[in-house]
Amino acid sequence: MPPVQFAIQSYESRTLPLSAQQLVNLYAEAPPQDAKSQVVLYGTPGIKTFCDNLGDGPIRGMHVMDGLLYVMSGNILYKVDNRCNAFPVGSIEKGGAGDPGVCMGAVANFRITAGSAGGGNQITSIKINGDEILGSAVTWTTSNVETENLIAAEINNTTTIWQGKTSEGGVGISAPDETGGAFAGAVVEITTTGDVQVDNATPPMGGGFCMPGDEG
């Protein structure tokens, strides 16, 4: 019986009897000269559908920030969690060339991990690129979570561009959305006194992006 000729590449000739082959999730590799075969085929990971029916499409861009996937489908920007729950967070309208579309500002996160009531137990300073964004010192009170709420409120009470918000992940410090990734990599420095502790005194400022606008 003649040997079966397996496909070793993806190629289709205009004359199909000459060559019409396709490799799916396989790649060819040339073994050493003394091997039993001239070509060996290795399997490659396939692609599994994660989400479908996400907006009206087309998918115009994707970006991962702060552990979440952001997808621009049609003119709607969605935030997608690891269970494919999608939440619209913004939209774009038709603009001209150079329209930045929808932007999300860079974010840094930290958590209060310890503290006790007392006048000397405080978060005294939060600086970004050397600029103070905390209007006045925040004293630890009641619980770590309540103290985080006070920190976010104090950030929002200042006249800087920075915004404070709390979640299960602690305190989030974010730049305005229109800045996109301009502040990604900014240096964050948190100063505490007494027995107040944070999980990271220099949390990274990451993320930030702009999805393309509609030039139509």
Backbone as a chain_set.jsonl record, in Angstrom:
{"seq": "MPPVQFAIQSYESRTLPLSAQQLVNLYAEAPPQDAKSQVVLYGTPGIKTFCDNLGDGPIRGMHVMDGLLYVMSGNILYKVDNRCNAFPVGSIEKGGAGDPGVCMGAVANFRITAGSAGGGNQITSIKINGDEILGSAVTWTTSNVETENLIAAEINNTTTIWQGKTSEGGVGISAPDETGGAFAGAVVEITTTGDVQVDNATPPMGGGFCMPGDEG", "coords": {"N": [[0.861, -1.199, 0.0], [0.634, 2.175, -0.925], [2.166, 4.987, 0.762], [0.228, 7.247, 2.796], [-0.282, 10.54, 1.844], [0.077, 13.111, 3.819], [-1.013, 16.486, 4.457], [1.407, 19.069, 4.545], [1.6, 21.742, 4.612], [-0.159, 24.876, 4.15], [-1.728, 25.471, 1.301], [-3.163, 26.343, -1.778], [-3.598, 25.583, -5.044], [-4.413, 27.048, -8.249], [-5.139, 25.024, -9.848], [-6.67, 22.483, -8.539], [-6.173, 19.611, -8.352], [-3.417, 19.613, -8.435], [-2.465, 20.838, -6.061], [-4.043, 21.149, -3.01], [-4.322, 21.866, -0.007], [-4.541, 22.107, 3.553], [-3.485, 23.112, 6.726], [-4.661, 22.778, 9.982], [-4.471, 24.012, 13.134], [-1.945, 22.88, 13.309], [1.613, 22.669, 12.835], [4.397, 22.487, 10.632], [7.603, 20.917, 10.846], [11.026, 20.599, 10.065], [12.853, 17.697, 10.536], [16.036, 16.276, 11.773], [18.519, 15.123, 9.332], [18.881, 12.356, 9.457], [16.506, 11.344, 10.366], [13.439, 9.392, 10.489], [11.439, 10.419, 8.953], [10.821, 13.041, 6.624], [9.44, 15.275, 7.337], [7.782, 16.543, 10.219], [4.745, 16.879, 11.981], [3.432, 19.098, 14.347], [1.099, 19.667, 16.963], [-0.819, 22.627, 17.66], [-2.102, 25.032, 20.039], [-5.633, 25.445, 19.94], [-8.293, 27.814, 19.249], [-10.608, 29.044, 21.499], [-13.942, 30.063, 21.819], [-14.62, 32.942, 23.659], [-16.379, 35.091, 24.218], [-19.447, 35.945, 22.669], [-21.804, 37.628, 20.533], [-21.471, 40.284, 21.374], [-22.499, 43.304, 21.546], [-23.323, 45.234, 18.561], [-21.276, 45.162, 16.779], [-18.925, 46.172, 14.142], [-16.059, 44.554, 15.821], [-13.826, 46.789, 17.018], [-11.621, 47.258, 18.511], [-9.617, 46.14, 21.316], [-8.702, 46.033, 24.788], [-6.874, 45.32, 27.729], [-7.221, 46.274, 31.051], [-6.47, 46.829, 34.39], [-7.245, 44.244, 35.079], [-9.578, 43.791, 33.665], [-11.379, 43.32, 30.606], [-11.697, 45.529, 27.927], [-13.788, 46.361, 25.292], [-14.358, 47.645, 22.116], [-17.188, 47.696, 20.427], [-18.79, 48.24, 17.508], [-20.076, 51.423, 17.962], [-19.962, 51.45, 20.694], [-18.4, 51.209, 23.838], [-17.484, 48.517, 25.801], [-17.173, 47.077, 29.056], [-15.836, 44.08, 30.124], [-16.18, 41.226, 32.133], [-14.585, 38.242, 33.614], [-16.503, 36.328, 33.2], [-17.82, 36.885, 30.965], [-19.716, 38.847, 31.276], [-20.991, 41.797, 30.155], [-20.691, 45.322, 30.236], [-21.855, 48.392, 29.188], [-19.844, 51.278, 28.896], [-19.349, 53.647, 27.629], [-19.628, 55.693, 24.654], [-19.196, 56.503, 21.161], [-19.509, 59.015, 18.673], [-19.993, 59.728, 15.183], [-17.164, 61.235, 13.829], [-14.471, 63.34, 12.731], [-11.352, 62.853, 10.912], [-8.777, 61.732, 13.046], [-10.259, 61.735, 15.351], [-10.323, 60.887, 18.738], [-11.979, 58.983, 19.869], [-13.201, 56.821, 22.403], [-11.879, 57.114, 25.626], [-9.973, 55.784, 28.411], [-8.684, 56.582, 31.534], [-5.395, 56.225, 33.117], [-4.771, 54.06, 35.959], [-4.135, 53.557, 39.452], [-3.96, 51.311, 42.198], [-4.482, 50.682, 45.683], [-4.522, 49.204, 48.99], [-5.667, 49.614, 52.34], [-4.238, 47.856, 54.908], [-3.859, 47.556, 57.617], [-4.337, 49.118, 60.828], [-5.226, 51.38, 63.513], [-7.457, 53.122, 65.775], [-6.547, 56.417, 66.507], [-4.8, 59.471, 66.967], [-2.275, 59.663, 65.808], [-2.155, 57.804, 63.823], [-2.144, 57.725, 60.613], [-2.792, 58.427, 57.097], [-0.712, 60.355, 55.512], [0.191, 61.503, 53.17], [-0.16, 61.443, 49.634], [1.434, 61.189, 46.692], [1.827, 61.916, 43.235], [4.025, 61.604, 40.691], [5.533, 63.375, 42.208], [3.76, 65.382, 42.926], [1.424, 66.511, 45.292], [-1.656, 64.965, 46.056], [-3.436, 64.6, 48.042], [-5.53, 66.373, 50.021], [-5.513, 66.861, 52.829], [-4.25, 65.192, 55.775], [-5.423, 61.875, 56.459], [-7.023, 60.278, 59.045], [-6.879, 57.05, 60.466], [-9.87, 55.257, 60.95], [-12.436, 53.488, 62.538], [-12.542, 51.223, 60.561], [-10.564, 49.455, 58.041], [-11.785, 49.629, 55.528], [-13.575, 51.803, 55.825], [-11.717, 53.814, 56.245], [-10.462, 53.814, 53.761], [-12.572, 54.804, 52.216], [-12.655, 57.429, 53.195], [-10.203, 58.373, 52.329], [-10.507, 58.32, 49.506], [-12.559, 60.217, 49.275], [-11.228, 62.488, 50.196], [-9.269, 62.824, 48.245], [-10.911, 63.486, 46.093], [-11.847, 65.919, 46.969], [-9.872, 67.721, 46.532], [-8.197, 70.092, 44.33], [-6.909, 68.943, 42.218], [-6.357, 67.046, 39.147], [-6.859, 64.432, 39.656], [-8.777, 61.503, 40.502], [-10.592, 59.816, 43.058], [-11.681, 56.582, 44.045], [-13.486, 53.922, 45.581], [-13.487, 50.34, 45.914], [-13.923, 46.75, 45.989], [-11.304, 46.188, 45.635], [-9.915, 48.085, 47.032], [-8.562, 51.382, 47.248], [-8.87, 53.279, 44.358], [-6.97, 55.273, 42.247], [-7.352, 57.494, 39.721], [-6.585, 58.898, 36.515], [-8.032, 61.557, 34.52], [-10.359, 60.425, 32.043], [-9.988, 61.397, 29.45], [-7.273, 61.676, 29.189], [-6.234, 59.28, 28.466], [-3.629, 56.975, 27.975], [-1.651, 58.66, 28.937], [-0.634, 59.035, 31.529], [0.274, 56.568, 32.27], [2.55, 54.604, 34.035], [3.271, 56.613, 35.781], [4.775, 57.857, 38.817], [3.829, 56.787, 41.964], [3.515, 57.643, 45.353], [2.972, 56.755, 48.652], [2.518, 57.849, 51.917], [2.55, 56.93, 55.305], [1.762, 57.118, 58.854], [2.322, 56.099, 62.303], [0.596, 53.111, 63.129], [-0.572, 52.493, 60.719], [-0.876, 50.654, 57.746], [-0.199, 49.899, 54.316], [-0.869, 47.904, 51.388], [0.861, 48.317, 49.31], [3.192, 50.72, 49.023], [4.093, 52.099, 46.874], [2.308, 51.91, 44.51], [1.846, 50.636, 41.18], [1.131, 52.752, 38.389], [-1.004, 52.026, 36.003], [-2.292, 50.907, 32.776], [-4.734, 52.731, 30.907], [-5.947, 54.043, 27.94], [-7.037, 54.707, 24.544], [-9.799, 54.086, 22.522], [-10.294, 53.791, 19.011], [-11.876, 56.468, 17.198], [-14.803, 57.125, 15.133], [-14.343, 57.688, 11.842], [-16.092, 58.155, 9.871]], "CA": [[0.0, 0.0, 0.0], [1.45, 3.391, -0.944], [1.978, 5.808, 1.967], [-0.745, 8.336, 2.731], [0.392, 11.827, 1.781], [-0.576, 14.122, 4.651], [-0.663, 17.88, 4.158], [2.501, 19.609, 5.355], [1.544, 23.193, 4.515], [-1.449, 25.379, 3.678], [-1.541, 26.029, -0.036], [-4.178, 25.919, -2.737], [-3.277, 25.972, -6.416], [-5.558, 27.296, -9.112], [-5.504, 23.686, -10.304], [-6.764, 21.772, -7.267], [-5.468, 18.319, -8.304], [-1.987, 19.828, -8.218], [-2.261, 21.036, -4.618], [-5.154, 21.754, -2.277], [-4.095, 21.349, 1.336], [-4.684, 23.093, 4.627], [-3.155, 22.662, 8.075], [-5.471, 23.427, 11.004], [-3.888, 23.776, 14.456], [-0.721, 22.1, 13.152], [2.691, 23.33, 12.098], [5.387, 21.531, 10.141], [8.99, 21.169, 11.244], [11.974, 19.7, 9.395], [13.687, 16.994, 11.504], [17.414, 16.037, 11.296], [18.602, 14.373, 8.08], [18.826, 10.912, 9.672], [15.209, 10.979, 10.934], [12.662, 8.446, 9.687], [10.543, 11.168, 8.078], [11.375, 14.328, 6.211], [8.643, 16.344, 7.949], [6.974, 16.15, 11.361], [3.682, 17.841, 12.267], [3.154, 19.288, 15.767], [-0.16, 20.357, 17.246], [-0.786, 23.946, 18.293], [-3.37, 25.299, 20.749], [-6.712, 26.015, 19.151], [-8.926, 29.023, 19.767], [-11.916, 28.781, 22.085], [-14.762, 31.262, 21.902], [-14.809, 33.465, 25.012], [-17.624, 35.871, 24.223], [-20.038, 36.243, 21.375], [-22.965, 38.53, 20.601], [-21.092, 41.452, 22.166], [-22.848, 44.496, 20.793], [-23.705, 45.091, 17.155], [-20.09, 45.032, 15.94], [-17.797, 45.244, 14.227], [-15.12, 44.744, 16.924], [-12.871, 47.771, 16.505], [-10.432, 47.296, 19.341], [-9.712, 45.536, 22.644], [-7.605, 46.409, 25.68], [-7.008, 44.829, 29.108], [-6.766, 47.244, 32.042], [-6.899, 46.562, 35.761], [-7.846, 42.925, 35.142], [-10.828, 43.712, 32.914], [-11.277, 43.489, 29.161], [-12.518, 46.586, 27.332], [-14.009, 46.044, 23.887], [-15.128, 48.6, 21.336], [-18.031, 47.009, 19.454], [-19.541, 49.314, 16.862], [-19.73, 52.704, 18.582], [-20.142, 51.293, 22.136], [-17.297, 50.625, 24.584], [-17.969, 47.616, 26.84], [-16.283, 46.494, 30.054], [-16.211, 42.663, 30.141], [-15.501, 40.479, 33.187], [-14.121, 36.921, 33.196], [-17.653, 35.476, 32.904], [-18.425, 37.45, 29.758], [-20.737, 39.846, 31.58], [-20.561, 43.018, 29.484], [-21.347, 46.534, 30.723], [-21.475, 49.559, 28.379], [-19.264, 52.354, 29.709], [-19.188, 54.864, 26.848], [-19.964, 55.573, 23.24], [-18.616, 57.509, 20.288], [-20.325, 59.418, 17.532], [-19.173, 59.957, 13.997], [-16.374, 62.461, 13.874], [-13.556, 63.495, 11.624], [-10.066, 62.187, 11.051], [-8.088, 62.074, 14.29], [-11.159, 61.63, 16.491], [-9.721, 59.909, 19.64], [-12.921, 57.959, 20.279], [-13.461, 56.709, 23.829], [-10.636, 56.926, 26.366], [-9.986, 55.444, 29.823], [-7.457, 57.074, 32.133], [-4.55, 55.29, 33.866], [-5.274, 53.801, 37.307], [-3.313, 52.884, 40.458], [-4.789, 50.797, 43.285], [-3.832, 50.218, 46.907], [-5.449, 48.865, 50.063], [-5.25, 49.739, 53.733], [-4.214, 46.487, 55.436], [-3.81, 47.555, 59.084], [-4.417, 50.435, 61.465], [-6.074, 51.447, 64.704], [-7.886, 54.482, 66.073], [-5.548, 57.206, 67.218], [-4.456, 60.67, 66.21], [-1.015, 59.54, 65.068], [-2.243, 56.736, 62.819], [-2.693, 58.483, 59.483], [-2.221, 58.508, 55.754], [-0.373, 61.785, 55.52], [0.544, 62.045, 51.859], [-0.178, 60.634, 48.407], [2.019, 62.008, 45.631], [1.964, 61.353, 41.896], [5.107, 62.357, 40.033], [5.994, 64.418, 43.114], [2.704, 66.353, 43.225], [0.512, 66.063, 46.334], [-3.063, 64.907, 45.634], [-4.257, 64.449, 49.241], [-5.656, 67.72, 50.56], [-5.072, 66.854, 54.224], [-4.024, 63.847, 56.287], [-6.617, 61.094, 56.805], [-6.799, 59.461, 60.233], [-7.544, 55.743, 60.453], [-11.063, 55.309, 61.782], [-13.451, 52.423, 62.492], [-12.112, 50.037, 59.816], [-9.753, 49.739, 56.856], [-12.673, 50.024, 54.429], [-14.05, 53.166, 56.069], [-10.572, 54.71, 56.027], [-10.303, 53.92, 52.31], [-13.614, 55.725, 51.74], [-12.253, 58.792, 53.556], [-9.082, 58.748, 51.452], [-11.061, 58.633, 48.183], [-13.293, 61.484, 49.382], [-10.262, 63.578, 50.338], [-8.679, 63.034, 46.914], [-11.908, 64.163, 45.26], [-12.067, 67.273, 47.484], [-8.776, 68.599, 46.131], [-8.371, 70.753, 43.027], [-6.086, 68.286, 41.203], [-7.101, 66.32, 38.121], [-6.974, 63.026, 40.032], [-10.061, 61.072, 41.038], [-10.512, 58.688, 43.973], [-12.859, 55.717, 44.063], [-13.235, 52.693, 46.328], [-14.137, 49.107, 45.476], [-13.397, 45.615, 46.734], [-9.852, 46.196, 45.48], [-9.316, 49.163, 47.809], [-8.659, 52.736, 46.705], [-8.387, 53.476, 43.005], [-6.624, 56.648, 41.877], [-7.389, 57.481, 38.263], [-6.467, 60.134, 35.753], [-9.22, 61.785, 33.687], [-10.423, 59.504, 30.91], [-9.513, 61.98, 28.196], [-5.81, 61.611, 29.117], [-5.828, 57.983, 27.917], [-2.464, 56.368, 28.617], [-0.598, 59.662, 29.153], [-0.043, 58.926, 32.862], [0.728, 55.208, 32.539], [3.928, 54.611, 34.512], [3.522, 57.703, 36.73], [5.294, 57.396, 40.109], [2.897, 57.008, 43.071], [4.172, 57.474, 46.653], [2.023, 56.865, 49.756], [3.204, 57.976, 53.203], [1.694, 56.694, 56.467], [2.397, 57.251, 60.164], [1.738, 55.233, 63.318], [0.496, 51.695, 62.76], [-1.296, 52.32, 59.453], [-0.104, 49.965, 56.722], [-0.821, 49.699, 52.998], [-0.305, 46.725, 50.728], [1.92, 48.745, 48.393], [3.398, 52.157, 49.205], [4.391, 52.679, 45.552], [1.537, 51.1, 43.551], [2.07, 51.027, 39.782], [0.085, 53.443, 37.646], [-1.042, 51.263, 34.766], [-3.451, 51.004, 31.901], [-4.961, 53.952, 30.15], [-5.977, 53.788, 26.505], [-8.109, 55.319, 23.758], [-10.295, 53.305, 21.4], [-10.398, 54.697, 17.86], [-13.157, 57.065, 16.866], [-15.396, 56.818, 13.835], [-13.975, 58.749, 10.901], [-17.091, 58.234, 8.796]], "C": [[0.895, 1.247, 0.0], [1.181, 4.228, 0.294], [0.95, 6.914, 1.738], [0.004, 9.667, 2.789], [-0.398, 12.858, 2.595], [-0.139, 15.527, 4.219], [0.467, 18.33, 5.079], [2.576, 21.136, 5.257], [0.126, 23.586, 4.11], [-1.225, 26.087, 2.354], [-2.628, 25.485, -0.951], [-3.825, 26.471, -4.105], [-4.548, 26.303, -7.176], [-6.042, 25.989, -9.74], [-5.496, 22.78, -9.079], [-6.095, 20.404, -7.262], [-3.968, 18.465, -8.084], [-1.683, 19.994, -6.735], [-3.466, 21.742, -4.037], [-5.088, 21.21, -0.858], [-4.183, 22.481, 2.357], [-4.332, 22.444, 5.96], [-3.993, 23.464, 9.064], [-4.91, 23.03, 12.367], [-2.693, 22.832, 14.406], [0.348, 22.975, 12.513], [3.758, 22.293, 11.78], [6.785, 21.929, 10.592], [9.889, 20.148, 10.547], [12.858, 19.033, 10.45], [15.121, 16.853, 10.989], [17.422, 15.104, 10.08], [18.462, 12.873, 8.288], [17.51, 10.464, 10.301], [14.45, 10.078, 9.968], [11.709, 9.151, 8.722], [11.175, 12.515, 7.757], [10.662, 15.503, 6.872], [7.895, 15.764, 9.139], [5.964, 17.258, 11.63], [3.426, 17.886, 13.769], [1.837, 20.044, 15.936], [0.069, 21.702, 17.914], [-2.113, 24.182, 18.996], [-4.406, 25.89, 19.804], [-7.268, 27.262, 19.808], [-10.321, 28.673, 20.256], [-12.68, 30.092, 22.201], [-14.95, 31.678, 23.356], [-16.143, 34.191, 25.12], [-18.148, 35.979, 22.797], [-21.268, 37.133, 21.598], [-22.689, 39.74, 21.489], [-21.348, 42.71, 21.342], [-23.18, 44.178, 19.348], [-22.511, 44.925, 16.23], [-19.987, 46.157, 14.922], [-16.917, 45.523, 15.442], [-13.977, 45.61, 16.42], [-11.605, 47.868, 17.336], [-10.702, 46.64, 20.681], [-8.496, 45.951, 23.466], [-7.898, 45.856, 27.067], [-6.434, 45.864, 30.056], [-7.34, 46.879, 33.395], [-7.68, 45.25, 35.857], [-9.151, 42.767, 34.393], [-10.558, 43.956, 31.429], [-12.217, 44.595, 28.712], [-12.587, 46.341, 25.83], [-14.836, 47.146, 23.244], [-15.877, 47.837, 20.248], [-18.952, 48.043, 18.822], [-19.122, 50.647, 17.452], [-19.908, 52.666, 20.106], [-18.905, 50.64, 22.746], [-17.878, 49.808, 25.737], [-16.829, 47.231, 27.791], [-16.754, 45.058, 30.274], [-15.449, 41.951, 31.25], [-15.178, 39.065, 32.707], [-15.251, 35.93, 32.973], [-18.425, 35.969, 31.688], [-19.646, 38.307, 30.071], [-20.238, 41.185, 31.055], [-21.386, 44.212, 29.964], [-20.918, 47.709, 29.851], [-20.98, 50.693, 29.263], [-19.08, 53.653, 28.928], [-19.551, 54.627, 25.4], [-19.272, 56.679, 22.472], [-19.614, 57.824, 19.186], [-19.406, 59.634, 16.351], [-18.474, 61.289, 14.094], [-15.507, 62.562, 12.647], [-12.279, 62.725, 11.855], [-9.378, 62.667, 12.318], [-8.982, 62.056, 15.505], [-10.628, 60.563, 17.445], [-10.685, 58.825, 20.088], [-13.191, 58.001, 21.769], [-12.164, 56.388, 24.547], [-10.918, 56.516, 27.809], [-8.649, 55.856, 30.407], [-6.7, 55.989, 32.884], [-5.017, 55.209, 35.319], [-4.19, 53.157, 38.168], [-4.22, 52.469, 41.607], [-3.939, 50.435, 44.495], [-4.897, 49.954, 47.958], [-4.831, 49.198, 51.41], [-5.331, 48.342, 54.342], [-4.182, 46.437, 56.955], [-3.882, 48.984, 59.593], [-5.283, 50.349, 62.707], [-6.395, 52.904, 64.978], [-6.815, 55.203, 66.896], [-5.083, 58.349, 66.352], [-3.198, 60.544, 65.387], [-1.028, 58.49, 63.98], [-2.939, 57.298, 61.581], [-2.054, 58.1, 58.157], [-1.964, 59.989, 55.538], [-0.126, 62.36, 54.133], [0.349, 61.001, 50.774], [0.313, 61.546, 47.284], [2.073, 61.221, 44.329], [2.927, 62.23, 41.118], [5.54, 63.555, 40.872], [4.957, 65.44, 43.507], [1.719, 65.764, 44.23], [-0.933, 66.077, 45.829], [-3.993, 64.717, 46.827], [-4.318, 65.794, 49.94], [-5.178, 67.836, 52.0], [-4.959, 65.408, 54.682], [-5.356, 63.19, 56.667], [-6.266, 60.185, 57.975], [-7.559, 58.142, 60.123], [-8.73, 55.78, 61.408], [-11.965, 54.12, 61.519], [-12.959, 51.137, 61.82], [-11.233, 50.448, 58.643], [-10.617, 50.252, 55.709], [-13.17, 51.448, 54.602], [-12.932, 54.176, 55.855], [-10.313, 54.893, 54.538], [-11.347, 54.861, 51.717], [-13.242, 57.173, 52.024], [-11.112, 59.278, 52.667], [-9.609, 59.146, 50.077], [-11.788, 59.966, 48.204], [-12.332, 62.663, 49.47], [-9.559, 63.868, 49.015], [-9.64, 63.829, 46.036], [-12.181, 65.595, 45.717], [-10.963, 68.247, 47.091], [-9.044, 69.168, 44.741], [-7.498, 70.127, 41.949], [-6.981, 67.569, 40.191], [-7.457, 64.905, 38.569], [-8.3, 62.729, 40.716], [-9.862, 59.853, 41.934], [-11.805, 57.911, 43.982], [-12.518, 54.447, 44.829], [-14.04, 51.538, 45.743], [-13.601, 47.979, 46.343], [-11.876, 45.553, 46.658], [-9.163, 47.308, 46.241], [-9.567, 50.517, 47.182], [-8.093, 52.757, 45.292], [-8.144, 54.947, 42.744], [-6.529, 56.687, 40.362], [-7.215, 58.872, 37.689], [-7.744, 60.34, 34.954], [-9.196, 60.899, 32.448], [-9.824, 60.083, 29.645], [-7.989, 61.956, 28.066], [-5.329, 60.272, 28.566], [-4.669, 57.392, 28.694], [-1.358, 57.346, 28.945], [0.095, 59.509, 30.504], [0.354, 57.492, 33.217], [2.206, 55.233, 32.915], [4.258, 55.75, 35.452], [3.929, 57.127, 38.089], [4.324, 57.789, 41.216], [3.629, 56.722, 44.386], [3.161, 57.737, 47.768], [2.794, 56.865, 51.07], [2.211, 57.788, 54.341], [2.485, 56.922, 57.748], [1.694, 56.325, 61.152], [1.692, 53.798, 62.837], [-0.309, 51.448, 61.486], [-0.369, 51.672, 58.428], [-0.909, 49.859, 55.434], [-0.152, 48.513, 52.331], [0.819, 47.081, 49.774], [2.058, 50.256, 48.507], [3.76, 52.861, 47.912], [3.644, 51.877, 44.48], [1.767, 51.57, 42.118], [0.86, 51.736, 39.192], [0.043, 52.814, 36.263], [-2.278, 51.535, 33.946], [-3.524, 52.351, 31.207], [-4.91, 53.677, 28.661], [-7.073, 54.628, 25.871], [-8.495, 54.349, 22.642], [-10.542, 54.251, 20.225], [-11.806, 55.223, 17.636], [-13.627, 56.656, 15.487], [-15.102, 57.977, 12.904], [-14.994, 58.902, 9.777], [-17.892, 59.492, 8.841]], "O": [[1.803, 1.363, 0.823], [0.073, 4.189, 0.829], [0.819, 7.443, 0.634], [0.824, 9.887, 3.68], [-1.399, 13.402, 2.13], [0.955, 15.721, 3.689], [0.471, 18.002, 6.265], [3.516, 21.746, 5.766], [-0.69, 22.729, 3.769], [-0.616, 27.155, 2.293], [-2.965, 24.303, -0.896], [-3.761, 27.685, -4.297], [-5.638, 25.883, -6.787], [-7.207, 25.863, -10.115], [-4.432, 22.354, -8.63], [-5.49, 20.044, -6.252], [-3.319, 17.538, -7.598], [-0.759, 19.371, -6.211], [-3.865, 22.806, -4.511], [-5.728, 20.207, -0.543], [-3.932, 23.646, 2.05], [-4.82, 21.361, 6.282], [-4.032, 24.692, 8.993], [-4.878, 21.849, 12.711], [-2.453, 22.074, 15.346], [0.045, 23.897, 11.754], [3.992, 21.357, 12.543], [7.108, 23.112, 10.706], [9.544, 18.97, 10.454], [13.55, 19.731, 11.191], [15.402, 17.273, 9.866], [16.453, 14.388, 9.832], [17.978, 12.174, 7.397], [17.4, 9.316, 10.731], [14.773, 10.008, 8.782], [11.226, 8.535, 7.772], [11.965, 13.049, 8.536], [11.214, 16.6, 6.959], [7.424, 14.628, 9.085], [6.289, 18.44, 11.519], [3.227, 16.848, 14.4], [1.51, 20.938, 15.155], [1.04, 21.886, 18.647], [-3.134, 23.612, 18.611], [-4.086, 26.736, 18.969], [-6.748, 27.709, 20.831], [-11.118, 28.082, 19.527], [-12.13, 31.107, 22.63], [-15.382, 30.879, 24.188], [-16.936, 33.92, 26.022], [-17.377, 36.09, 21.844], [-21.697, 37.346, 22.732], [-23.55, 40.171, 22.256], [-20.509, 43.122, 20.541], [-23.301, 43.016, 18.959], [-22.669, 44.596, 15.054], [-20.874, 47.007, 14.849], [-17.005, 46.598, 16.036], [-13.248, 45.22, 15.508], [-10.628, 48.488, 16.917], [-11.842, 46.579, 21.141], [-7.413, 46.187, 22.931], [-9.036, 45.913, 27.532], [-5.291, 46.29, 29.893], [-8.541, 46.648, 33.534], [-8.646, 45.147, 36.612], [-9.779, 41.711, 34.473], [-9.644, 44.69, 31.053], [-13.394, 44.602, 29.072], [-11.562, 46.138, 25.178], [-15.884, 47.532, 23.761], [-15.279, 47.387, 19.271], [-19.786, 48.646, 19.498], [-17.935, 50.976, 17.447], [-19.996, 53.715, 20.744], [-18.415, 49.634, 22.233], [-18.654, 50.317, 26.545], [-15.679, 47.081, 27.379], [-17.926, 44.829, 30.573], [-14.223, 42.045, 31.321], [-15.45, 38.713, 31.559], [-14.99, 34.79, 32.59], [-19.541, 35.524, 31.421], [-20.518, 38.476, 29.219], [-19.177, 41.657, 31.465], [-22.609, 44.132, 30.085], [-19.724, 48.002, 29.776], [-21.616, 51.033, 30.261], [-18.692, 54.665, 29.512], [-19.757, 53.49, 24.976], [-18.819, 57.667, 23.051], [-20.45, 56.996, 18.823], [-18.187, 59.713, 16.502], [-19.077, 62.321, 14.393], [-15.787, 61.93, 11.629], [-12.13, 62.03, 12.86], [-9.391, 63.858, 12.63], [-8.511, 62.339, 16.606], [-10.484, 59.414, 17.025], [-10.243, 57.822, 20.647], [-13.388, 59.072, 22.342], [-11.426, 55.493, 24.132], [-11.963, 56.852, 28.366], [-7.598, 55.527, 29.856], [-7.271, 54.962, 33.249], [-5.585, 56.163, 35.85], [-3.422, 52.322, 37.691], [-5.15, 53.197, 41.956], [-2.818, 49.944, 44.355], [-6.03, 50.418, 47.839], [-3.62, 49.078, 51.596], [-6.387, 47.71, 54.294], [-4.448, 45.386, 57.537], [-3.537, 49.932, 58.888], [-5.987, 49.362, 62.921], [-5.716, 53.809, 64.492], [-6.263, 54.655, 67.85], [-4.983, 58.211, 65.133], [-3.048, 61.231, 64.377], [-0.03, 58.3, 63.286], [-4.168, 57.34, 61.512], [-0.958, 57.542, 58.096], [-2.898, 60.777, 55.398], [-0.221, 63.572, 53.938], [0.651, 59.823, 50.966], [-0.322, 62.553, 46.97], [2.332, 60.017, 44.323], [2.691, 63.42, 40.911], [5.871, 64.613, 40.337], [5.235, 66.297, 44.346], [1.233, 64.648, 44.045], [-1.386, 67.064, 45.25], [-5.211, 64.676, 46.656], [-3.299, 66.308, 50.402], [-4.509, 68.807, 52.355], [-5.508, 64.505, 54.051], [-6.285, 63.852, 57.131], [-5.314, 59.408, 57.898], [-8.728, 58.115, 59.739], [-8.619, 56.269, 62.533], [-12.222, 53.789, 60.362], [-12.96, 50.076, 62.445], [-11.159, 51.625, 58.289], [-10.237, 51.186, 55.003], [-13.189, 52.221, 53.644], [-13.169, 55.269, 55.341], [-9.983, 55.993, 54.094], [-11.037, 55.634, 50.811], [-13.482, 58.051, 51.195], [-11.061, 60.451, 52.297], [-9.218, 60.18, 49.535], [-11.662, 60.76, 47.272], [-12.585, 63.717, 48.888], [-9.283, 65.025, 48.698], [-9.224, 64.741, 45.321], [-12.691, 66.402, 44.941], [-11.095, 69.454, 47.289], [-9.996, 68.773, 44.066], [-7.35, 70.703, 40.871], [-8.199, 67.497, 40.358], [-8.274, 64.245, 37.928], [-8.869, 63.573, 41.409], [-9.069, 58.966, 41.62], [-12.891, 58.487, 43.934], [-11.396, 53.947, 44.741], [-15.111, 51.723, 45.165], [-12.899, 48.228, 47.323], [-11.231, 44.942, 47.51], [-7.949, 47.473, 46.121], [-10.645, 50.776, 46.648], [-6.971, 52.308, 45.058], [-9.017, 55.778, 42.993], [-5.705, 55.982, 39.778], [-7.629, 59.874, 38.273], [-8.479, 59.378, 34.728], [-8.135, 60.653, 31.874], [-9.22, 59.361, 28.852], [-7.456, 62.184, 26.98], [-4.153, 60.129, 28.232], [-4.712, 57.311, 29.921], [-0.23, 56.928, 29.208], [1.281, 59.817, 30.625], [0.734, 57.229, 34.358], [3.021, 55.815, 32.2], [5.402, 55.866, 35.89], [3.483, 56.044, 38.469], [4.024, 58.969, 41.397], [4.284, 55.689, 44.523], [2.562, 58.811, 47.826], [3.624, 55.988, 51.31], [1.15, 58.411, 54.348], [3.716, 56.922, 57.739], [0.603, 55.827, 60.875], [2.636, 53.317, 62.21], [-0.686, 50.31, 61.205], [0.777, 52.089, 58.262], [-2.135, 49.744, 55.457], [0.98, 48.156, 52.657], [1.651, 46.23, 49.458], [1.147, 50.994, 48.131], [3.738, 54.091, 47.851], [4.272, 51.237, 43.637], [1.873, 52.771, 41.869], [-0.285, 51.37, 39.458], [0.936, 53.035, 35.445], [-3.177, 52.274, 34.346], [-2.514, 53.009, 30.958], [-3.924, 53.13, 28.168], [-7.926, 55.188, 26.561], [-7.638, 53.853, 21.91], [-10.955, 55.392, 20.428], [-12.793, 54.521, 17.853], [-12.938, 55.934, 14.766], [-15.544, 59.102, 13.133], [-14.79, 59.68, 8.845], [-18.768, 59.697, 8.001]]}, "num_chains": 1, "name": "protein.A"}
